[in-house]
Amino acid sequence: MASEDTPAERREITVRRAPKYVPFLILGGLVGVIVAAVIAFALPGDPSYEPSSVFGFFLVLFGAGGVILGAIVALLLDRLSVRRAEHAVVEAVPEEAPGNETDDGEDSGAAAGRQS
């Protein structure tokens, strides 16, 4: 009964969709690897260098460049998400006492046994 008498706490929050950075970094690195493979194996090169050593050199160069470009794209998308952020007011819902749980038709005993 005491929870019915106390007013609910309200807070203003910011809601936005931020990109995950790791997929952008991985994609940039993969694009760098593909570009390195195309340059090393598809284009004619100097016969004094083996294509595998050229690929290794360009793998490091373009792989790192691709990761950096992926990070830049993720940062730009993150800045755009800050501009498109929405503000909302949320209200805290008080937790019910352990003895006042309602049965919603699910087997709560099995779910409680799986918790660790």
N, C-alpha and C positions, 0 to 999 in steps of 0.2 A: 504494500500500500504506500510505502514511503516513496517509491519510485514514481507513483502517479502524482504526488504532490510537488516534486522538484521539477523545475522547468528544464527542458532539454537544452543541451549546449549546442549553439549554432556557430559554425565556422565558415569562412569564405575560402574556397580552394580554387586553384587554377587547373583546368583540364586541358591537356594537349596530347597530340600524338607525336612522340619523338621517335626518330629512327634508331634502330639498333646498329651500333658501329661495326661489330664483328662481321656481319655479312657483307658490308661494303668493303671492308679491308680484304676479306677473302676473295670477293669478286674482282677487286682491283688487282690483286696478286695473280689470279688466274688469267686475267686479260694480259697482264705483263708476261706471263709464261707463254701464252699463245703467240703474242707478238714476237717474243724471242725465238720461238720455234720457227715461225714463218721466216724471219730474217736469216736464221742460221741454216735452215735446210731448203727453203724454197728459192731463195735468191742466189744468183751465182756470186761466189766469193773468191778470195785470194787462194790459190791452190797450196800455198805454203802453210795455211792454217787448216786444221781438221774441222769439219762442221760441228763435231761434239764439243770441241774447246771453244768455238765461237758461240755455241748455244750456252755453255756454262757462263761465259762472260756476259752475254746479253741477258741471261736468266737473272743474274744478280742485278744488273742495271735496270732492266724493264720491270722485274718483279718488285723491286723497291719503289720504282716510280709509280707502278700501278697501285701499290698499297697507299702511297702518299695521295694519289689522285682520288682513290676511294675514300680516304679520310676527309679530303676536302669536300667531296660531294656530300658525305654524311653531315659534315659541319654546316654546309649551306642548307641542307634540308632541315637540320635542327633549328637553324635560325628562322627559317620560314614557319616552322611549327610554333615557335615562340610568338610570332606575329599573329598567328591564327588561333591562339589560345583563347579558351572561353572561361569565364568565371562562373562559379556556382556556389550556392549556399547549401551546406549539408547540416543535417541535424543528427546528433548522436542518439542512437536507440539504446535505451538501457537494457542490460542483460537480465534475463529472467532468473529467478532463484532456481537452484537445482531441483527442488521438490515440485516446482510448478511447470515442468515440461509438458507439452501437449503431444499426443500421439498423432502423427501425421500419416499413419498407415505403413510406414517403413519399419523394418526390423532394426530398431536402434540398438539392440543387444549385440548383434553381430558386428555392427559398425563400431561400437565401443570396444569390442574385443580386439579389433584390428589396429587400434591406435597405439602408438609407441611413445 
